[in-house]
Amino acid sequence: MPETGTIKKSSSKKKKKKAAFQENFNFFLLLKVGFLISLSLLIVYLYYLHTKGTFISSMALLWNLHKKVIMIIFGFVSYSLGIFYLGFRKGRKG
């Protein structure tokens, strides 16, 4: 009989953990939808610039104004992806 009590306690803990994950899942889902909407709006705006014929001049202006920030972000993303890839490869081997 005591064994069934421990099983019930562990299953109730799993249910609580599952419920907490479901709350976070809604947040991540909203974050994902927001990112996809932002990405699609960016693509539409870039297409609009292309049809107006100002795409290249706008990108050159953005590059000149924000060159340092763009390079820092690119460096951070490259470094992070490199570290992640090395960890991924190490994890698959071992």
Secondary structure, 3 states (H helix, E strand, C coil): CHHHHHHHHHHHHHHHHHHHHHHHHHHHHHHHHHHHHHHHHHHHHHHHHHHHCCHHHHHHHHHHHCHHHHHHHHHHHHHHHHHHHHHHHHHHHC
